[in-house]
Every structure is written in C-alpha cells, then in structure tokens.
C-alpha cells in the first residue's frame, strides 16, 4: 500500500493500521490490517498487507499512532 502520510505526520516503520470500508469509512475492512514497512519521506510511506481480495474503492485507512 502507498500511503500519503510520512515522517512529518509522525508515521514510523512498524506502525500498524487498518483499511476502512465503505464511502463513510466507518467500519474496518475484513482482513485489511497492515504494517508500515518504510517511510520514504515527510509525506509518503509504504505498508504491507496480506489482504486476499482487491481493495476496490476503499482508499481510507486508520493508523495506530503508538
């Protein structure tokens, strides 16, 4: 996954999150858990997910900022 948030948003490698489902993004997509593997710069990062189906139009995520 390519995420449009990076180091300037306090994103760090190893952080976890989930893909949100639906137009409102009010529920978690089943199997849509991911881990940030690389922070490219202040505004970009890359995450890995083992989702077995296409994402479709689901473009929202939630990151656990711990």
C-alpha positions as a Markdown table, in Angstrom:
| # | Residue | x | y | z |
|---|---|---|---|---|
| 1 | Unk | 0.0 | 0.0 | 0.0 |
| 2 | Unk | 1.2 | 3.5 | -0.8 |
| 3 | Unk | 0.2 | 5.9 | 2.0 |
| 4 | Unk | 0.1 | 9.7 | 1.5 |
| 5 | Unk | 1.4 | 10.3 | 5.0 |
| 6 | Unk | 5.0 | 10.1 | 6.2 |
| 7 | Unk | 7.6 | 11.3 | 8.7 |
| 8 | Unk | 6.2 | 14.8 | 9.0 |
| 9 | Unk | 2.9 | 13.1 | 10.2 |
| 10 | Unk | 4.8 | 11.1 | 12.8 |
| 11 | Unk | 4.4 | 7.9 | 10.7 |
| 12 | Unk | 7.2 | 5.4 | 11.5 |
| 13 | Unk | 8.1 | 1.9 | 10.2 |
| 14 | Unk | 6.5 | -0.8 | 12.3 |
| 15 | Unk | 3.3 | 1.1 | 12.9 |
| 16 | Unk | 0.1 | -0.8 | 12.3 |
| 17 | Unk | -3.3 | 0.2 | 10.9 |
| 18 | Unk | -6.4 | -1.0 | 9.1 |
| 19 | Unk | -8.1 | -0.3 | 5.8 |
| 20 | Unk | -11.5 | 1.3 | 6.2 |
| 21 | Unk | -14.5 | 0.0 | 4.2 |
| 22 | Unk | -17.3 | 1.9 | 2.5 |
| 23 | Unk | -17.9 | 5.5 | 1.4 |
| 24 | Unk | -18.1 | 6.8 | 5.0 |
| 25 | Unk | -15.1 | 4.7 | 6.2 |
| 26 | Unk | -16.9 | 3.9 | 9.3 |
| 27 | Unk | -16.0 | 0.2 | 9.6 |
| 28 | Unk | -12.9 | -1.9 | 9.2 |
| 29 | Unk | -12.3 | -4.0 | 6.0 |
| 30 | Unk | -12.1 | -7.7 | 7.0 |
| 31 | Unk | -8.5 | -8.8 | 6.6 |
| 32 | Unk | -7.4 | -5.3 | 5.9 |
| 33 | Unk | -4.7 | -5.0 | 8.6 |
| 34 | Unk | -1.3 | -3.7 | 7.5 |
| 35 | Unk | 2.1 | -2.7 | 8.9 |
| 36 | Unk | 4.1 | 0.3 | 7.7 |
| 37 | Unk | 7.3 | -1.2 | 6.2 |
| 38 | Unk | 9.1 | 2.0 | 5.0 |
| 39 | Unk | 8.8 | 5.8 | 5.4 |
| 40 | Unk | 10.0 | 7.3 | 2.2 |
| 41 | Unk | 9.9 | 11.0 | 3.2 |
| 42 | Unk | 7.9 | 13.5 | 5.1 |
| 43 | Unk | 4.7 | 12.8 | 3.1 |
| 44 | Unk | 4.9 | 9.2 | 1.8 |
| 45 | Unk | 5.2 | 5.7 | 3.2 |
| 46 | Unk | 4.8 | 2.1 | 2.2 |
| 47 | Unk | 2.8 | -0.5 | 4.1 |
| 48 | Unk | 2.4 | -4.3 | 3.6 |
| 49 | Unk | -0.9 | -6.1 | 3.8 |
| 50 | Unk | -1.9 | -9.7 | 3.3 |
| 51 | Unk | -5.4 | -8.9 | 2.0 |
| 52 | Unk | -6.6 | -11.8 | -0.2 |
| 53 | Unk | -9.0 | -9.7 | -2.4 |
| 54 | Unk | -8.8 | -6.5 | -4.3 |
| 55 | Unk | -9.2 | -3.2 | -2.4 |
| 56 | Unk | -11.9 | -1.9 | -4.8 |
| 57 | Unk | -12.7 | 1.7 | -4.0 |
| 58 | Unk | -11.6 | 1.5 | -0.4 |
| 59 | Unk | -9.0 | 4.3 | -0.1 |
| 60 | Unk | -9.2 | 5.3 | 3.6 |
| 61 | Unk | -7.1 | 3.9 | 6.4 |
| 62 | Unk | -6.6 | 4.4 | 10.1 |
| 63 | Unk | -3.1 | 4.3 | 11.7 |
| 64 | Unk | -2.4 | 3.4 | 15.3 |
| 65 | Unk | -0.1 | 6.2 | 16.5 |
| 66 | Unk | 1.7 | 4.4 | 19.3 |
